[in-house]
């Protein structure tokens, strides 16, 4: 072995998280021959706080940072060399000395409707029960269909699919990206357009985090970074940072790169009951994506007013 030590990848233990970490391992091995050798890369499963409390909303137990906290601590301590995250779970403020240096090519960021004999949200029965833990999904569902009953549903993808199959709920929404990565796309009843269900910030994107001073790791990861995906995610996360929102505020955004290297950004904030939604859009040069995100975030803060993020 030429590197002298195994490269340690840290990840959550859910089937989706492990699949994403294995994707990163495969890409590293393909890009760097010495990492393809047996034992050159080790996988470290780290249980996070977000995985321990599955019967309470994330907003009640500390927010989405609970999916990254323990992994970031292991990275800072040197117990692992890189961390693989779903970017939608990553807070906009990272611990000191850590940075996201690599975004893999982004999968389909849209949401999928899961339910028997459904082809759209309009097919749901009056008063139908939809399971989700996402305030973003809840708000947009109730905006479109205020008759629906939204019930808390957490757990991994298999758990959520089983609840639908058993008839305990009429439907649920899951990320298309996760279903594809788990080879579960056959469960998709309909892919919801962004005009109907705007995705979470950075949904469908996998990020790789490392210590900022680790030059060797930075060199390894540089070959994996997809610049267009990184630009899209950067614009969306700039908007989220400008909003400084929490898991108690439904926030959604999607940046797309159109023909002519133009970036089109859509975003919204909503009340959890779906009765109020404020939207913003921006279009401009890809190079201005961060500035567009910040500007759109400022517009949404102004539209929401003083108490929107604190009520």
C-alpha positions in Angstrom: 0.0 0.0 0.0 1.5 3.3 -1.0 -0.3 5.8 1.2 0.8 4.2 4.5 -2.5 4.5 6.3 -6.2 3.7 5.6 -8.3 6.6 4.6 -11.2 6.6 7.1 -14.7 7.6 5.9 -17.3 8.5 8.5 -21.0 8.1 7.9 -24.3 7.5 9.5 -25.5 3.9 9.6 -28.8 4.1 7.7 -28.9 2.1 4.5 -29.1 5.4 2.4 -26.1 6.9 4.3 -24.0 3.8 3.8 -24.9 3.7 0.1 -23.8 7.3 -0.3 -20.5 6.6 1.6 -19.9 3.6 -0.6 -20.4 5.7 -3.7 -17.7 8.1 -2.4 -15.4 5.2 -1.7 -15.9 3.8 -5.3 -15.3 7.2 -6.8 -12.1 7.7 -4.7 -10.9 4.3 -5.8 -11.6 5.0 -9.4 -9.8 8.4 -9.3 -6.8 7.3 -7.3 -5.2 4.0 -8.0 -3.5 3.6 -4.6 -7.0 3.9 -2.9 -8.2 0.9 -4.9 -5.9 -1.4 -3.0 -7.3 -3.7 -0.3 -7.5 -2.0 3.0 -6.8 1.5 1.7 -10.2 2.8 2.7 -12.1 2.1 5.9 -15.7 2.8 6.6 -16.7 4.0 10.1 -20.3 4.0 11.1 -21.2 6.7 13.6 -24.6 6.9 15.3 -25.9 10.4 15.5 -28.4 12.0 17.8 -30.8 12.3 15.0 -30.9 8.5 14.6 -31.6 7.9 18.3 -34.9 9.9 18.7 -37.2 8.7 16.0 -40.5 9.5 17.5 -40.2 13.2 17.9 -40.0 16.0 15.3 -36.4 17.2 14.6 -37.4 20.7 15.6 -38.1 19.5 19.1 -34.8 17.8 19.7 -32.4 20.3 18.2 -32.8 20.5 14.5 -31.1 18.9 11.5 -27.6 19.4 12.9 -28.3 16.3 15.0 -27.5 14.3 11.9 -24.0 15.7 11.6 -22.8 16.6 15.1 -21.2 13.4 16.2 -19.7 12.8 12.8 -18.2 16.3 12.8 -16.8 15.7 16.3 -15.1 12.5 15.1 -13.7 14.4 12.1 -12.3 17.3 14.2 -10.7 14.8 16.6 -9.0 12.9 13.8 -10.9 9.7 14.3 -12.0 9.9 10.6 -10.5 11.6 7.6 -13.6 12.6 5.7 -17.3 12.7 6.4 -20.1 11.9 3.9 -23.3 13.9 4.3 -26.6 14.4 2.6 -26.2 18.2 2.1 -29.8 18.9 3.0 -28.8 17.8 6.6 -25.8 20.0 6.9 -26.1 23.3 8.9 -24.9 26.4 7.1 -22.4 27.0 9.8 -19.7 24.3 10.1 -17.5 23.7 13.1 -14.2 25.6 13.0 -11.5 23.9 10.9 -13.9 21.8 8.9 -15.1 22.5 5.3 -17.2 20.9 2.6 -14.7 20.6 -0.2 -16.5 18.3 -2.6 -20.0 17.9 -4.0 -20.8 14.9 -6.1 -22.9 15.1 -9.2 -26.4 15.9 -7.9 -29.2 13.4 -8.3 -32.8 14.4 -9.1 -33.7 16.9 -6.3 -37.4 16.5 -6.6 -39.8 14.9 -4.2 -41.7 11.6 -5.0 -45.2 10.8 -4.0 -45.5 7.3 -2.6 -49.0 5.7 -2.4 -51.2 3.0 -3.9 -53.1 3.9 -7.1 -51.9 7.5 -7.1 -50.6 9.5 -10.0 -50.7 13.0 -8.4 -51.6 14.8 -5.2 -55.1 15.4 -6.5 -55.7 11.6 -6.4 -55.4 11.5 -2.6 -58.8 11.0 -1.0 -60.6 13.8 0.9 -59.1 13.9 4.3 -56.4 11.5 3.3 -53.5 10.7 5.8 -50.0 11.7 4.6 -47.0 10.8 6.8 -44.0 13.1 6.9 -41.6 14.6 9.4 -40.8 17.5 7.1 -42.3 20.9 7.9 -41.5 21.9 4.4 -43.5 19.1 2.9 -46.3 19.6 5.4 -46.7 23.3 4.6 -46.7 22.8 0.9 -49.1 19.9 1.1 -51.6 21.8 3.3 -51.3 24.9 1.0 -52.4 22.7 -2.0 -54.7 20.4 0.0 -55.8 21.9 3.3 -58.2 18.9 3.8 -55.3 16.4 4.3 -54.3 15.0 7.6 -50.6 15.2 8.1 -49.1 12.7 10.6 -45.6 12.5 11.9 -43.5 9.8 10.1 -39.8 9.4 10.8 -37.4 6.5 10.2 -35.5 5.2 7.2 -36.8 4.8 3.7 -37.8 1.1 4.2 -39.8 2.0 7.3 -41.7 4.7 5.5 -42.4 2.6 2.5 -43.7 -0.2 4.8 -46.2 2.2 6.5 -47.7 3.0 3.1 -47.8 -0.7 2.1 -49.5 -1.6 5.3 -52.2 1.0 4.8 -51.4 2.9 8.0 -51.2 6.1 5.9 -52.4 6.9 2.4 -49.2 8.3 1.2 -45.8 9.8 2.0 -43.3 11.9 0.2 -39.6 10.9 -0.2 -36.7 12.3 -2.1 -36.4 10.9 -5.6 -32.6 10.9 -5.1 -32.7 8.6 -2.0 -35.1 6.2 -3.7 -32.8 5.9 -6.7 -29.7 5.4 -4.6 -31.4 2.5 -2.8 -32.8 1.0 -6.0 -36.3 1.7 -4.8 -37.5 3.9 -7.6 -40.2 1.4 -8.5 -42.1 2.7 -5.4 -42.5 6.1 -6.9 -46.2 6.8 -7.8 -45.4 10.3 -9.2 -42.5 12.7 -9.2 -43.8 16.1 -8.0 -42.8 19.2 -10.1 -41.0 22.0 -8.2 -44.0 24.3 -9.0 -46.0 22.0 -6.8 -43.5 20.8 -4.2 -40.3 22.8 -4.0 -37.4 20.7 -2.6 -35.4 21.1 0.5 -32.2 23.2 0.2 -29.5 21.0 -1.4 -31.8 17.9 -1.7 -30.2 15.2 -3.8 -26.7 16.4 -3.2 -23.9 14.5 -1.4 -21.2 16.5 0.2 -17.8 15.4 1.5 -16.3 17.2 4.5 -12.8 17.2 5.7 -10.4 19.1 7.9 -9.3 22.3 6.2 -5.6 21.8 6.8 -5.4 18.2 5.4 -3.7 18.9 2.1 -3.5 15.2 1.1 -7.2 14.6 1.6 -8.0 17.9 -0.2 -6.1 16.7 -3.2 -7.9 13.4 -3.2 -11.3 15.0 -3.1 -10.6 17.7 -5.7 -11.0 15.0 -8.4 -14.5 14.1 -7.3 -16.0 17.6 -7.1 -18.8 18.4 -9.7 -18.6 22.2 -10.2 -22.1 22.7 -11.5 -23.6 20.8 -8.6 -21.5 22.8 -6.2 -22.6 26.0 -7.8 -26.3 25.1 -7.4 -25.9 23.9 -3.8 -23.8 27.0 -3.0 -26.6 29.3 -4.2 -29.3 27.4 -2.2 -27.2 27.3 1.0 -26.4 31.0 0.6 -30.1 31.7 0.6 -30.6 29.5 3.7 -27.8 31.3 5.5 -29.3 34.6 4.7 -32.6 33.5 6.1 -31.0 32.2 9.2 -34.0 29.9 9.6 -34.5 27.0 11.8 -36.2 23.6 11.6 -39.3 25.3 12.8 -39.6 27.4 9.6 -40.5 25.6 6.3 -37.9 26.7 3.8 -37.4 25.3 0.3 -35.2 26.2 -2.6 -33.9 24.9 -6.0 -31.2 26.3 -8.2 -30.9 25.0 -11.7 -28.4 25.8 -14.4 -30.1 26.6 -17.7 -28.8 26.9 -21.2 -26.3 29.7 -21.7 -24.8 29.1 -18.2 -27.6 30.9 -16.5 -28.7 30.0 -12.9 -32.4 30.1 -12.1 -33.2 30.1 -8.3 -36.6 29.5 -6.8 -37.2 29.7 -3.1 -40.0 30.0 -0.5 -40.7 30.3 3.2 -44.0 29.1 4.7 -46.0 28.9 7.8 -46.2 25.2 9.0 -50.0 25.2 8.6 -49.5 26.1 4.9 -51.8 29.2 5.1 -49.0 31.6 4.2 -46.3 31.1 1.6 -43.8 33.8 0.4 -41.8 33.1 -2.8 -38.8 34.6 -4.5 -37.0 34.0 -7.8 -33.7 35.1 -9.2 -32.0 34.5 -12.6 -28.5 35.5 -13.5 -25.0 34.4 -14.2 -23.9 31.1 -12.6 -20.9 33.0 -11.1 -23.4 35.3 -9.2 -25.2 32.3 -7.6 -24.1 33.1 -4.1 -25.1 36.7 -4.4 -28.4 35.8 -5.8 -29.1 33.4 -2.9 -28.2 36.1 -0.4 -30.4 38.6 -2.2 -33.4 36.2 -2.5 -33.0 35.4 1.2 -33.2 39.1 2.1 -36.3 39.5 0.0 -38.0 36.6 1.8 -37.0 37.9 5.2 -38.6 41.2 4.3 -41.8 39.5 3.0 -42.1 37.4 6.1 -41.6 40.3 8.5 -40.2 40.4 12.0 -42.0 37.5 13.6 -42.0 35.0 10.8 -39.0 33.0 12.0 -39.7 33.3 15.7 -43.4 32.5 16.0 
